[in-house]
Amino acid sequence: MAAHAVAQDLVRTLRHQIAKIEGRLAERLDERQEAASQELDATGGKDMLPIGVQRLDAALGGGLPASGLAEIHGHASRDAGAAAGFALALVRLLAQEKGVRPLLWVGTADIFREAGRPYAPGLTARFGLSPENLLVAEAEKLTDVLWIAEEAARLDAFQAVLLEIRGNPPVLDLTATRRLHRRALLAGLPLFLVRAAGEPEPTAAPLRLTVAAAPAAPRLTLAGPLAGSIGPPAFRVTIGKSRTAIHAAFTLEWIDDAFRERRKHSATDTVPVVPLPPRGPAVAAAAGKGLAGAGARRDAAAGVQPAGEQYAAHRRLRRTG
């Protein structure tokens, strides 16, 4: 069924392209939909979703498009949690603007095996997403996943569609993303394409953000920053593609269902950030007191494995206090 639907859309697209080359009108089966989608493409959609961070919203021309396709990238597999968490925060902002509706989270089996399955208690605690408003769809074949996302993009019953994939599969080309974008535009639905371990490539999405986890600052108390504590989740967000063509990077914190920009680290935030090596099990060295200190190096040399909690089967978005 999925392959048949994809083939039909491909044939329809080819017919329109051939008709334009020959200077004649193509079949009018989808004339109304084509005209509406062209108008939406020209205007870029009417609604915007402000992120709530003044400098970022200004760089994006007012915020994110509230409908259509938007890409959220994580360069490596380890960035899948940060990319999905950022997308879920955007869904929470949508719920505050337009009311709560169900979220469809669709992905391939390999991305759920690699990054973990959605963890309902964490989603409720961190993003206010209750289990009855979450629908998860999984398929082995990417063509089936794309078919589910395309059919869901026609509907206006969802808060958003979160399509999560891994890498740069050939089937997700410019034609496939164009179908996703237009169907979501016509339905007035945001469709977030969350890609982990993939490189940027040409797509129909007018927006691409690259997201990675940023070091958490200490928790703030009445007496000031609490040394040694872990504060709210933080994201490093880089604009890779937008209508304004402004490339910039921001560090955002997710606090009380809202984003806040963190301009600089506090004086007590001295934990060094050590990037993982691209290949091999070598542990990068770093000066100072932190995750790559002497204790971590001794454990790595002795072959001591990290605690099992670090490899949980679910994406546990725990509260830190």
Buried (B, 14 or more C-beta within 10 A) or exposed (E): EBEEBBEEBEEBBEEBEEEEEEEEEBEEEEEEEBEBBEEBBEEBBEBBBBBBBEEBBEBBBBBBBBBBBBBBBBBEBBBBBBBBBBBBBBBBBBBEEEEBBBBBBBBBEEBBEBBBBBBBEBBBEBBBBEEEBBBBBBBEEBBBBBBBBBEBBEEEEBBBBBBBBBBEBEEBBEBBBBBBBBBBBBBBBBBBBBBBBBEBEEBBBBBBBBBBBBBBBBBBEEEEBBEEBBBBBBBBBBBEBBEEEEEBEBBBBBEEBBBBBBEEBBEBBEBBEBEEEEEEEEBEEBEEEBBBBEEBBEEBEEEEEEEEEEEEEEBEBEEEE
